Amino acid sequence: MPAAAHDYAQKVRRHAYKVVDRDVESLRAAGWSDDEIFELTVALALGEGMFRLEHAQRLVDEVRG
């Protein structure tokens, strides 16, 4: 994964609310199309959301015993 995409991916995974136009522009400058950026963003957001949901479910299951 190119550096610009890696940095973007880490930001979306950890701090999605901090993504700004400059982050998207860096991907465009690296040759990514808007469609590719959208698909990457959705895949990252869905993947991280599912990870967090599964983690929360495991914690609930542990508490319930």
mmCIF file as Biopython writes it, N, C-alpha, C and O atoms, coordinates in Angstrom:
data_model
#
loop_
_atom_site.group_PDB
_atom_site.id
_atom_site.type_symbol
_atom_site.label_atom_id
_atom_site.label_alt_id
_atom_site.label_comp_id
_atom_site.label_asym_id
_atom_site.label_entity_id
_atom_site.label_seq_id
_atom_site.pdbx_PDB_ins_code
_atom_site.Cartn_x
_atom_site.Cartn_y
_atom_site.Cartn_z
_atom_site.occupancy
_atom_site.B_iso_or_equiv
_atom_site.auth_seq_id
_atom_site.auth_asym_id
_atom_site.pdbx_PDB_model_num
ATOM 1   N N  . MET A ? 1  ? 0.858   -1.176  0.000  1.0 0.0 1  A 1 
ATOM 2   C CA . MET A ? 1  ? 0.000   0.000   0.000  1.0 0.0 1  A 1 
ATOM 3   C C  . MET A ? 1  ? 0.904   1.239   0.000  1.0 0.0 1  A 1 
ATOM 4   O O  . MET A ? 1  ? 1.813   1.345   0.824  1.0 0.0 1  A 1 
ATOM 5   N N  . PRO A ? 2  ? 0.655   2.172   -0.923 1.0 0.0 2  A 1 
ATOM 6   C CA . PRO A ? 2  ? 1.448   3.400   -0.968 1.0 0.0 2  A 1 
ATOM 7   C C  . PRO A ? 2  ? 1.368   4.174   0.355  1.0 0.0 2  A 1 
ATOM 8   O O  . PRO A ? 2  ? 0.388   4.066   1.093  1.0 0.0 2  A 1 
ATOM 9   N N  . ALA A ? 3  ? 2.394   4.938   0.634  1.0 0.0 3  A 1 
ATOM 10  C CA . ALA A ? 3  ? 2.477   5.672   1.904  1.0 0.0 3  A 1 
ATOM 11  C C  . ALA A ? 3  ? 1.264   6.570   2.135  1.0 0.0 3  A 1 
ATOM 12  O O  . ALA A ? 3  ? 0.731   6.615   3.243  1.0 0.0 3  A 1 
ATOM 13  N N  . ALA A ? 4  ? 0.827   7.280   1.102  1.0 0.0 4  A 1 
ATOM 14  C CA . ALA A ? 4  ? -0.318  8.186   1.274  1.0 0.0 4  A 1 
ATOM 15  C C  . ALA A ? 4  ? -1.568  7.394   1.669  1.0 0.0 4  A 1 
ATOM 16  O O  . ALA A ? 4  ? -2.341  7.836   2.519  1.0 0.0 4  A 1 
ATOM 17  N N  . ALA A ? 5  ? -1.763  6.238   1.060  1.0 0.0 5  A 1 
ATOM 18  C CA . ALA A ? 5  ? -2.930  5.416   1.386  1.0 0.0 5  A 1 
ATOM 19  C C  . ALA A ? 5  ? -2.788  4.813   2.775  1.0 0.0 5  A 1 
ATOM 20  O O  . ALA A ? 5  ? -3.771  4.714   3.509  1.0 0.0 5  A 1 
ATOM 21  N N  . HIS A ? 6  ? -1.587  4.413   3.141  1.0 0.0 6  A 1 
ATOM 22  C CA . HIS A ? 6  ? -1.358  3.842   4.476  1.0 0.0 6  A 1 
ATOM 23  C C  . HIS A ? 6  ? -1.664  4.879   5.554  1.0 0.0 6  A 1 
ATOM 24  O O  . HIS A ? 6  ? -2.355  4.578   6.527  1.0 0.0 6  A 1 
ATOM 25  N N  . ASP A ? 7  ? -1.157  6.084   5.386  1.0 0.0 7  A 1 
ATOM 26  C CA . ASP A ? 7  ? -1.409  7.155   6.361  1.0 0.0 7  A 1 
ATOM 27  C C  . ASP A ? 7  ? -2.901  7.455   6.458  1.0 0.0 7  A 1 
ATOM 28  O O  . ASP A ? 7  ? -3.435  7.640   7.552  1.0 0.0 7  A 1 
ATOM 29  N N  . TYR A ? 8  ? -3.564  7.500   5.314  1.0 0.0 8  A 1 
ATOM 30  C CA . TYR A ? 8  ? -5.007  7.757   5.280  1.0 0.0 8  A 1 
ATOM 31  C C  . TYR A ? 8  ? -5.747  6.628   5.994  1.0 0.0 8  A 1 
ATOM 32  O O  . TYR A ? 8  ? -6.647  6.881   6.795  1.0 0.0 8  A 1 
ATOM 33  N N  . ALA A ? 9  ? -5.371  5.403   5.708  1.0 0.0 9  A 1 
ATOM 34  C CA . ALA A ? 9  ? -6.030  4.250   6.321  1.0 0.0 9  A 1 
ATOM 35  C C  . ALA A ? 9  ? -5.898  4.275   7.839  1.0 0.0 9  A 1 
ATOM 36  O O  . ALA A ? 9  ? -6.867  4.018   8.554  1.0 0.0 9  A 1 
ATOM 37  N N  . GLN A ? 10 ? -4.720  4.579   8.323  1.0 0.0 10 A 1 
ATOM 38  C CA . GLN A ? 10 ? -4.521  4.643   9.770  1.0 0.0 10 A 1 
ATOM 39  C C  . GLN A ? 10 ? -5.387  5.732   10.398 1.0 0.0 10 A 1 
ATOM 40  O O  . GLN A ? 10 ? -5.937  5.551   11.484 1.0 0.0 10 A 1 
ATOM 41  N N  . LYS A ? 11 ? -5.503  6.852   9.711  1.0 0.0 11 A 1 
ATOM 42  C CA . LYS A ? 11 ? -6.308  7.952   10.243 1.0 0.0 11 A 1 
ATOM 43  C C  . LYS A ? 11 ? -7.788  7.579   10.271 1.0 0.0 11 A 1 
ATOM 44  O O  . LYS A ? 11 ? -8.478  7.851   11.254 1.0 0.0 11 A 1 
ATOM 45  N N  . VAL A ? 12 ? -8.277  6.958   9.202  1.0 0.0 12 A 1 
ATOM 46  C CA . VAL A ? 12 ? -9.687  6.548   9.161  1.0 0.0 12 A 1 
ATOM 47  C C  . VAL A ? 12 ? -9.956  5.518   10.255 1.0 0.0 12 A 1 
ATOM 48  O O  . VAL A ? 12 ? -10.985 5.588   10.926 1.0 0.0 12 A 1 
ATOM 49  N N  . ARG A ? 13 ? -9.052  4.570   10.443 1.0 0.0 13 A 1 
ATOM 50  C CA . ARG A ? 13 ? -9.253  3.523   11.447 1.0 0.0 13 A 1 
ATOM 51  C C  . ARG A ? 13 ? -9.264  4.074   12.865 1.0 0.0 13 A 1 
ATOM 52  O O  . ARG A ? 13 ? -10.090 3.676   13.685 1.0 0.0 13 A 1 
ATOM 53  N N  . ARG A ? 14 ? -8.359  4.977   13.147 1.0 0.0 14 A 1 
ATOM 54  C CA . ARG A ? 14 ? -8.181  5.440   14.533 1.0 0.0 14 A 1 
ATOM 55  C C  . ARG A ? 14 ? -8.933  6.720   14.864 1.0 0.0 14 A 1 
ATOM 56  O O  . ARG A ? 14 ? -9.445  6.877   15.973 1.0 0.0 14 A 1 
ATOM 57  N N  . HIS A ? 15 ? -8.998  7.631   13.906 1.0 0.0 15 A 1 
ATOM 58  C CA . HIS A ? 15 ? -9.562  8.964   14.177 1.0 0.0 15 A 1 
ATOM 59  C C  . HIS A ? 15 ? -10.313 9.473   12.948 1.0 0.0 15 A 1 
ATOM 60  O O  . HIS A ? 15 ? -9.954  10.512  12.395 1.0 0.0 15 A 1 
ATOM 61  N N  . ALA A ? 16 ? -11.339 8.765   12.521 1.0 0.0 16 A 1 
ATOM 62  C CA . ALA A ? 16 ? -12.064 9.139   11.298 1.0 0.0 16 A 1 
ATOM 63  C C  . ALA A ? 16 ? -12.574 10.576  11.343 1.0 0.0 16 A 1 
ATOM 64  O O  . ALA A ? 16 ? -12.645 11.247  10.314 1.0 0.0 16 A 1 
ATOM 65  N N  . TYR A ? 17 ? -12.922 11.036  12.518 1.0 0.0 17 A 1 
ATOM 66  C CA . TYR A ? 17 ? -13.454 12.404  12.650 1.0 0.0 17 A 1 
ATOM 67  C C  . TYR A ? 17 ? -12.397 13.467  12.360 1.0 0.0 17 A 1 
ATOM 68  O O  . TYR A ? 17 ? -12.727 14.647  12.238 1.0 0.0 17 A 1 
ATOM 69  N N  . LYS A ? 18 ? -11.139 13.068  12.249 1.0 0.0 18 A 1 
ATOM 70  C CA . LYS A ? 18 ? -10.058 14.017  11.965 1.0 0.0 18 A 1 
ATOM 71  C C  . LYS A ? 18 ? -9.688  14.075  10.482 1.0 0.0 18 A 1 
ATOM 72  O O  . LYS A ? 18 ? -8.817  14.855  10.099 1.0 0.0 18 A 1 
ATOM 73  N N  . VAL A ? 19 ? -10.329 13.269  9.650  1.0 0.0 19 A 1 
ATOM 74  C CA . VAL A ? 19 ? -10.036 13.288  8.213  1.0 0.0 19 A 1 
ATOM 75  C C  . VAL A ? 19 ? -10.502 14.619  7.635  1.0 0.0 19 A 1 
ATOM 76  O O  . VAL A ? 19 ? -11.634 15.046  7.860  1.0 0.0 19 A 1 
ATOM 77  N N  . VAL A ? 20 ? -9.620  15.262  6.894  1.0 0.0 20 A 1 
ATOM 78  C CA . VAL A ? 20 ? -9.915  16.566  6.294  1.0 0.0 20 A 1 
ATOM 79  C C  . VAL A ? 20 ? -9.625  16.514  4.795  1.0 0.0 20 A 1 
ATOM 80  O O  . VAL A ? 20 ? -9.047  15.548  4.297  1.0 0.0 20 A 1 
ATOM 81  N N  . ASP A ? 21 ? -10.029 17.554  4.092  1.0 0.0 21 A 1 
ATOM 82  C CA . ASP A ? 21 ? -9.830  17.622  2.644  1.0 0.0 21 A 1 
ATOM 83  C C  . ASP A ? 21 ? -8.382  17.348  2.246  1.0 0.0 21 A 1 
ATOM 84  O O  . ASP A ? 21 ? -8.125  16.689  1.238  1.0 0.0 21 A 1 
ATOM 85  N N  . ARG A ? 22 ? -7.460  17.842  3.019  1.0 0.0 22 A 1 
ATOM 86  C CA . ARG A ? 22 ? -6.030  17.666  2.742  1.0 0.0 22 A 1 
ATOM 87  C C  . ARG A ? 22 ? -5.663  16.182  2.653  1.0 0.0 22 A 1 
ATOM 88  O O  . ARG A ? 22 ? -4.820  15.802  1.840  1.0 0.0 22 A 1 
ATOM 89  N N  . ASP A ? 23 ? -6.285  15.346  3.478  1.0 0.0 23 A 1 
ATOM 90  C CA . ASP A ? 23 ? -6.010  13.912  3.460  1.0 0.0 23 A 1 
ATOM 91  C C  . ASP A ? 23 ? -6.474  13.283  2.145  1.0 0.0 23 A 1 
ATOM 92  O O  . ASP A ? 23 ? -5.775  12.460  1.555  1.0 0.0 23 A 1 
ATOM 93  N N  . VAL A ? 24 ? -7.645  13.681  1.705  1.0 0.0 24 A 1 
ATOM 94  C CA . VAL A ? 24 ? -8.174  13.170  0.437  1.0 0.0 24 A 1 
ATOM 95  C C  . VAL A ? 24 ? -7.338  13.698  -0.729 1.0 0.0 24 A 1 
ATOM 96  O O  . VAL A ? 24 ? -7.060  12.965  -1.678 1.0 0.0 24 A 1 
ATOM 97  N N  . GLU A ? 25 ? -6.945  14.942  -0.658 1.0 0.0 25 A 1 
ATOM 98  C CA . GLU A ? 25 ? -6.113  15.531  -1.711 1.0 0.0 25 A 1 
ATOM 99  C C  . GLU A ? 25 ? -4.780  14.799  -1.852 1.0 0.0 25 A 1 
ATOM 100 O O  . GLU A ? 25 ? -4.258  14.669  -2.960 1.0 0.0 25 A 1 
ATOM 101 N N  . SER A ? 26 ? -4.231  14.325  -0.746 1.0 0.0 26 A 1 
ATOM 102 C CA . SER A ? 26 ? -2.958  13.598  -0.829 1.0 0.0 26 A 1 
ATOM 103 C C  . SER A ? 26 ? -3.134  12.290  -1.590 1.0 0.0 26 A 1 
ATOM 104 O O  . SER A ? 26 ? -2.222  11.860  -2.297 1.0 0.0 26 A 1 
ATOM 105 N N  . LEU A ? 27 ? -4.290  11.656  -1.455 1.0 0.0 27 A 1 
ATOM 106 C CA . LEU A ? 27 ? -4.553  10.443  -2.233 1.0 0.0 27 A 1 
ATOM 107 C C  . LEU A ? 27 ? -4.746  10.779  -3.710 1.0 0.0 27 A 1 
ATOM 108 O O  . LEU A ? 27 ? -4.251  10.066  -4.582 1.0 0.0 27 A 1 
ATOM 109 N N  . ARG A ? 28 ? -5.461  11.856  -3.985 1.0 0.0 28 A 1 
ATOM 110 C CA . ARG A ? 28 ? -5.631  12.277  -5.382 1.0 0.0 28 A 1 
ATOM 111 C C  . ARG A ? 28 ? -4.277  12.589  -6.013 1.0 0.0 28 A 1 
ATOM 112 O O  . ARG A ? 28 ? -4.023  12.222  -7.161 1.0 0.0 28 A 1 
ATOM 113 N N  . ALA A ? 29 ? -3.419  13.259  -5.271 1.0 0.0 29 A 1 
ATOM 114 C CA . ALA A ? 29 ? -2.086  13.596  -5.776 1.0 0.0 29 A 1 
ATOM 115 C C  . ALA A ? 29 ? -1.257  12.346  -6.043 1.0 0.0 29 A 1 
ATOM 116 O O  . ALA A ? 29 ? -0.366  12.352  -6.892 1.0 0.0 29 A 1 
ATOM 117 N N  . ALA A ? 30 ? -1.558  11.272  -5.310 1.0 0.0 30 A 1 
ATOM 118 C CA . ALA A ? 30 ? -0.852  10.001  -5.503 1.0 0.0 30 A 1 
ATOM 119 C C  . ALA A ? 30 ? -1.469  9.175   -6.626 1.0 0.0 30 A 1 
ATOM 120 O O  . ALA A ? 30 ? -1.028  8.058   -6.897 1.0 0.0 30 A 1 
ATOM 121 N N  . GLY A ? 31 ? -2.511  9.738   -7.290 1.0 0.0 31 A 1 
ATOM 122 C CA . GLY A ? 31 ? -3.098  9.075   -8.438 1.0 0.0 31 A 1 
ATOM 123 C C  . GLY A ? 31 ? -4.370  8.301   -8.176 1.0 0.0 31 A 1 
ATOM 124 O O  . GLY A ? 31 ? -4.855  7.602   -9.066 1.0 0.0 31 A 1 
ATOM 125 N N  . TRP A ? 32 ? -4.921  8.403   -6.987 1.0 0.0 32 A 1 
ATOM 126 C CA . TRP A ? 32 ? -6.162  7.696   -6.652 1.0 0.0 32 A 1 
ATOM 127 C C  . TRP A ? 32 ? -7.351  8.463   -7.213 1.0 0.0 32 A 1 
ATOM 128 O O  . TRP A ? 32 ? -7.394  9.691   -7.139 1.0 0.0 32 A 1 
ATOM 129 N N  . SER A ? 33 ? -8.308  7.745   -7.770 1.0 0.0 33 A 1 
ATOM 130 C CA . SER A ? 33 ? -9.540  8.377   -8.263 1.0 0.0 33 A 1 
ATOM 131 C C  . SER A ? 33 ? -10.501 8.567   -7.095 1.0 0.0 33 A 1 
ATOM 132 O O  . SER A ? 33 ? -10.330 7.975   -6.029 1.0 0.0 33 A 1 
ATOM 133 N N  . ASP A ? 34 ? -11.505 9.397   -7.312 1.0 0.0 34 A 1 
ATOM 134 C CA . ASP A ? 34 ? -12.516 9.602   -6.270 1.0 0.0 34 A 1 
ATOM 135 C C  . ASP A ? 34 ? -13.231 8.291   -5.933 1.0 0.0 34 A 1 
ATOM 136 O O  . ASP A ? 34 ? -13.523 8.028   -4.766 1.0 0.0 34 A 1 
ATOM 137 N N  . ASP A ? 35 ? -13.509 7.478   -6.940 1.0 0.0 35 A 1 
ATOM 138 C CA . ASP A ? 35 ? -14.153 6.181   -6.698 1.0 0.0 35 A 1 
ATOM 139 C C  . ASP A ? 35 ? -13.276 5.280   -5.837 1.0 0.0 35 A 1 
ATOM 140 O O  . ASP A ? 35 ? -13.777 4.610   -4.933 1.0 0.0 35 A 1 
ATOM 141 N N  . GLU A ? 36 ? -11.989 5.258   -6.105 1.0 0.0 36 A 1 
ATOM 142 C CA . GLU A ? 36 ? -11.070 4.430   -5.322 1.0 0.0 36 A 1 
ATOM 143 C C  . GLU A ? 36 ? -10.978 4.925   -3.872 1.0 0.0 36 A 1 
ATOM 144 O O  . GLU A ? 36 ? -10.937 4.129   -2.933 1.0 0.0 36 A 1 
ATOM 145 N N  . ILE A ? 37 ? -10.946 6.234   -3.714 1.0 0.0 37 A 1 
ATOM 146 C CA . ILE A ? 37 ? -10.888 6.812   -2.368 1.0 0.0 37 A 1 
ATOM 147 C C  . ILE A ? 37 ? -12.167 6.486   -1.604 1.0 0.0 37 A 1 
ATOM 148 O O  . ILE A ? 37 ? -12.115 6.138   -0.424 1.0 0.0 37 A 1 
ATOM 149 N N  . PHE A ? 38 ? -13.295 6.596   -2.262 1.0 0.0 38 A 1 
ATOM 150 C CA . PHE A ? 38 ? -14.576 6.261   -1.633 1.0 0.0 38 A 1 
ATOM 151 C C  . PHE A ? 38 ? -14.597 4.792   -1.207 1.0 0.0 38 A 1 
ATOM 152 O O  . PHE A ? 38 ? -14.958 4.479   -0.072 1.0 0.0 38 A 1 
ATOM 153 N N  . GLU A ? 39 ? -14.214 3.897   -2.110 1.0 0.0 39 A 1 
ATOM 154 C CA . GLU A ? 39 ? -14.221 2.471   -1.798 1.0 0.0 39 A 1 
ATOM 155 C C  . GLU A ? 39 ? -13.274 2.150   -0.650 1.0 0.0 39 A 1 
ATOM 156 O O  . GLU A ? 39 ? -13.614 1.356   0.228  1.0 0.0 39 A 1 
ATOM 157 N N  . LEU A ? 40 ? -12.095 2.755   -0.644 1.0 0.0 40 A 1 
ATOM 158 C CA . LEU A ? 40 ? -11.143 2.544   0.447  1.0 0.0 40 A 1 
ATOM 159 C C  . LEU A ? 40 ? -11.744 3.018   1.763  1.0 0.0 40 A 1 
ATOM 160 O O  . LEU A ? 40 ? -11.666 2.319   2.773  1.0 0.0 40 A 1 
ATOM 161 N N  . THR A ? 41 ? -12.341 4.197   1.752  1.0 0.0 41 A 1 
ATOM 162 C CA . THR A ? 41 ? -12.925 4.771   2.964  1.0 0.0 41 A 1 
ATOM 163 C C  . THR A ? 41 ? -14.054 3.905   3.511  1.0 0.0 41 A 1 
ATOM 164 O O  . THR A ? 41 ? -14.111 3.641   4.712  1.0 0.0 41 A 1 
ATOM 165 N N  . VAL A ? 42 ? -14.942 3.468   2.642  1.0 0.0 42 A 1 
ATOM 166 C CA . VAL A ? 42 ? -16.061 2.632   3.079  1.0 0.0 42 A 1 
ATOM 167 C C  . VAL A ? 42 ? -15.557 1.298   3.619  1.0 0.0 42 A 1 
ATOM 168 O O  . VAL A ? 42 ? -16.030 0.828   4.654  1.0 0.0 42 A 1 
ATOM 169 N N  . ALA A ? 43 ? -14.607 0.691   2.929  1.0 0.0 43 A 1 
ATOM 170 C CA . ALA A ? 43 ? -14.072 -0.593  3.383  1.0 0.0 43 A 1 
ATOM 171 C C  . ALA A ? 43 ? -13.393 -0.456  4.739  1.0 0.0 43 A 1 
ATOM 172 O O  . ALA A ? 43 ? -13.573 -1.308  5.608  1.0 0.0 43 A 1 
ATOM 173 N N  . LEU A ? 44 ? -12.623 0.592   4.927  1.0 0.0 44 A 1 
ATOM 174 C CA . LEU A ? 44 ? -11.950 0.818   6.207  1.0 0.0 44 A 1 
ATOM 175 C C  . LEU A ? 44 ? -12.961 1.072   7.323  1.0 0.0 44 A 1 
ATOM 176 O O  . LEU A ? 44 ? -12.859 0.504   8.410  1.0 0.0 44 A 1 
ATOM 177 N N  . ALA A ? 45 ? -13.929 1.925   7.043  1.0 0.0 45 A 1 
ATOM 178 C CA . ALA A ? 45 ? -14.923 2.264   8.069  1.0 0.0 45 A 1 
ATOM 179 C C  . ALA A ? 45 ? -15.756 1.038   8.454  1.0 0.0 45 A 1 
ATOM 180 O O  . ALA A ? 45 ? -16.008 0.803   9.636  1.0 0.0 45 A 1 
ATOM 181 N N  . LEU A ? 46 ? -16.176 0.270   7.473  1.0 0.0 46 A 1 
ATOM 182 C CA . LEU A ? 46 ? -16.964 -0.928  7.754  1.0 0.0 46 A 1 
ATOM 183 C C  . LEU A ? 46 ? -16.121 -1.960  8.499  1.0 0.0 46 A 1 
ATOM 184 O O  . LEU A ? 46 ? -16.584 -2.558  9.471  1.0 0.0 46 A 1 
ATOM 185 N N  . GLY A ? 47 ? -14.903 -2.167  8.052  1.0 0.0 47 A 1 
ATOM 186 C CA . GLY A ? 47 ? -14.027 -3.127  8.719  1.0 0.0 47 A 1 
ATOM 187 C C  . GLY A ? 47 ? -13.759 -2.754  10.163 1.0 0.0 47 A 1 
ATOM 188 O O  . GLY A ? 47 ? -13.823 -3.608  11.048 1.0 0.0 47 A 1 
ATOM 189 N N  . GLU A ? 48 ? -13.464 -1.507  10.408 1.0 0.0 48 A 1 
ATOM 190 C CA . GLU A ? 48 ? -13.195 -1.055  11.777 1.0 0.0 48 A 1 
ATOM 191 C C  . GLU A ? 48 ? -14.457 -1.114  12.624 1.0 0.0 48 A 1 
ATOM 192 O O  . GLU A ? 48 ? -14.404 -1.484  13.797 1.0 0.0 48 A 1 
ATOM 193 N N  . GLY A ? 49 ? -15.583 -0.754  12.039 1.0 0.0 49 A 1 
ATOM 194 C CA . GLY A ? 49 ? -16.845 -0.836  12.772 1.0 0.0 49 A 1 
ATOM 195 C C  . GLY A ? 49 ? -17.175 -2.260  13.172 1.0 0.0 49 A 1 
ATOM 196 O O  . GLY A ? 49 ? -17.610 -2.506  14.297 1.0 0.0 49 A 1 
ATOM 197 N N  . MET A ? 50 ? -16.972 -3.202  12.262 1.0 0.0 50 A 1 
ATOM 198 C CA . MET A ? 50 ? -17.221 -4.609  12.574 1.0 0.0 50 A 1 
ATOM 199 C C  . MET A ? 50 ? -16.250 -5.118  13.645 1.0 0.0 50 A 1 
ATOM 200 O O  . MET A ? 50 ? -16.646 -5.869  14.536 1.0 0.0 50 A 1 
ATOM 201 N N  . PHE A ? 51 ? -14.995 -4.713  13.559 1.0 0.0 51 A 1 
ATOM 202 C CA . PHE A ? 51 ? -14.005 -5.105  14.556 1.0 0.0 51 A 1 
ATOM 203 C C  . PHE A ? 51 ? -14.430 -4.633  15.943 1.0 0.0 51 A 1 
ATOM 204 O O  . PHE A ? 51 ? -14.375 -5.392  16.911 1.0 0.0 51 A 1 
ATOM 205 N N  . ARG A ? 52 ? -14.850 -3.382  16.028 1.0 0.0 52 A 1 
ATOM 206 C CA . ARG A ? 52 ? -15.261 -2.820  17.315 1.0 0.0 52 A 1 
ATOM 207 C C  . ARG A ? 52 ? -16.527 -3.477  17.842 1.0 0.0 52 A 1 
ATOM 208 O O  . ARG A ? 52 ? -16.649 -3.711  19.045 1.0 0.0 52 A 1 
ATOM 209 N N  . LEU A ? 53 ? -17.466 -3.777  16.958 1.0 0.0 53 A 1 
ATOM 210 C CA . LEU A ? 53 ? -18.691 -4.449  17.358 1.0 0.0 53 A 1 
ATOM 211 C C  . LEU A ? 53 ? -18.384 -5.853  17.901 1.0 0.0 53 A 1 
ATOM 212 O O  . LEU A ? 53 ? -18.919 -6.249  18.936 1.0 0.0 53 A 1 
ATOM 213 N N  . GLU A ? 54 ? -17.533 -6.590  17.210 1.0 0.0 54 A 1 
ATOM 214 C CA . GLU A ? 54 ? -17.164 -7.931  17.664 1.0 0.0 54 A 1 
ATOM 215 C C  . GLU A ? 54 ? -16.425 -7.888  18.990 1.0 0.0 54 A 1 
ATOM 216 O O  . GLU A ? 54 ? -16.642 -8.733  19.859 1.0 0.0 54 A 1 
ATOM 217 N N  . HIS A ? 55 ? -15.554 -6.904  19.143 1.0 0.0 55 A 1 
ATOM 218 C CA . HIS A ? 55 ? -14.818 -6.744  20.403 1.0 0.0 55 A 1 
ATOM 219 C C  . HIS A ? 55 ? -15.783 -6.454  21.552 1.0 0.0 55 A 1 
ATOM 220 O O  . HIS A ? 55 ? -15.667 -7.033  22.632 1.0 0.0 55 A 1 
ATOM 221 N N  . ALA A ? 56 ? -16.723 -5.565  21.310 1.0 0.0 56 A 1 
ATOM 222 C CA . ALA A ? 56 ? -17.714 -5.233  22.343 1.0 0.0 56 A 1 
ATOM 223 C C  . ALA A ? 56 ? -18.563 -6.450  22.690 1.0 0.0 56 A 1 
ATOM 224 O O  . ALA A ? 56 ? -18.885 -6.677  23.857 1.0 0.0 56 A 1 
ATOM 225 N N  . GLN A ? 57 ? -18.924 -7.229  21.678 1.0 0.0 57 A 1 
ATOM 226 C CA . GLN A ? 57 ? -19.732 -8.423  21.940 1.0 0.0 57 A 1 
ATOM 227 C C  . GLN A ? 57 ? -18.958 -9.437  22.781 1.0 0.0 57 A 1 
ATOM 228 O O  . GLN A ? 57 ? -19.528 -10.068 23.672 1.0 0.0 57 A 1 
ATOM 229 N N  . ARG A ? 58 ? -17.664 -9.595  22.503 1.0 0.0 58 A 1 
ATOM 230 C CA . ARG A ? 58 ? -16.843 -10.498 23.340 1.0 0.0 58 A 1 
ATOM 231 C C  . ARG A ? 58 ? -16.783 -10.026 24.781 1.0 0.0 58 A 1 
ATOM 232 O O  . ARG A ? 58 ? -16.843 -10.839 25.704 1.0 0.0 58 A 1 
ATOM 233 N N  . LEU A ? 59 ? -16.667 -8.726  24.983 1.0 0.0 59 A 1 
ATOM 234 C CA . LEU A ? 59 ? -16.640 -8.190  26.347 1.0 0.0 59 A 1 
ATOM 235 C C  . LEU A ? 59 ? -17.957 -8.427  27.068 1.0 0.0 59 A 1 
ATOM 236 O O  . LEU A ? 59 ? -17.968 -8.804  28.239 1.0 0.0 59 A 1 
ATOM 237 N N  . VAL A ? 60 ? -19.053 -8.210  26.380 1.0 0.0 60 A 1 
ATOM 238 C CA . VAL A ? 60 ? -20.363 -8.454  26.967 1.0 0.0 60 A 1 
ATOM 239 C C  . VAL A ? 60 ? -20.506 -9.933  27.332 1.0 0.0 60 A 1 
ATOM 240 O O  . VAL A ? 60 ? -20.994 -10.269 28.411 1.0 0.0 60 A 1 
ATOM 241 N N  . ASP A ? 61 ? -20.084 -10.796 26.439 1.0 0.0 61 A 1 
ATOM 242 C CA . ASP A ? 61 ? -20.163 -12.237 26.689 1.0 0.0 61 A 1 
ATOM 243 C C  . ASP A ? 61 ? -19.323 -12.639 27.907 1.0 0.0 61 A 1 
ATOM 244 O O  . ASP A ? 61 ? -19.730 -13.500 28.686 1.0 0.0 61 A 1 
ATOM 245 N N  . GLU A ? 62 ? -18.155 -12.017 28.067 1.0 0.0 62 A 1 
ATOM 246 C CA . GLU A ? 62 ? -17.296 -12.318 29.209 1.0 0.0 62 A 1 
ATOM 247 C C  . GLU A ? 62 ? -17.960 -11.882 30.514 1.0 0.0 62 A 1 
ATOM 248 O O  . GLU A ? 62 ? -17.889 -12.590 31.518 1.0 0.0 62 A 1 
ATOM 249 N N  . VAL A ? 63 ? -18.596 -10.729 30.497 1.0 0.0 63 A 1 
ATOM 250 C CA . VAL A ? 63 ? -19.252 -10.209 31.694 1.0 0.0 63 A 1 
ATOM 251 C C  . VAL A ? 63 ? -20.431 -11.100 32.074 1.0 0.0 63 A 1 
ATOM 252 O O  . VAL A ? 63 ? -20.659 -11.372 33.253 1.0 0.0 63 A 1 
ATOM 253 N N  . ARG A ? 64 ? -21.159 -11.541 31.091 1.0 0.0 64 A 1 
ATOM 254 C CA . ARG A ? 64 ? -22.309 -12.398 31.358 1.0 0.0 64 A 1 
ATOM 255 C C  . ARG A ? 64 ? -21.893 -13.804 31.811 1.0 0.0 64 A 1 
ATOM 256 O O  . ARG A ? 64 ? -22.663 -14.523 32.448 1.0 0.0 64 A 1 
ATOM 257 N N  . GLY A ? 65 ? -20.653 -14.175 31.465 1.0 0.0 65 A 1 
ATOM 258 C CA . GLY A ? 65 ? -20.110 -15.455 31.907 1.0 0.0 65 A 1 
ATOM 259 C C  . GLY A ? 65 ? -20.581 -16.561 31.100 1.0 0.0 65 A 1 
ATOM 260 O O  . GLY A ? 65 ? -20.210 -17.708 31.348 1.0 0.0 65 A 1 
#
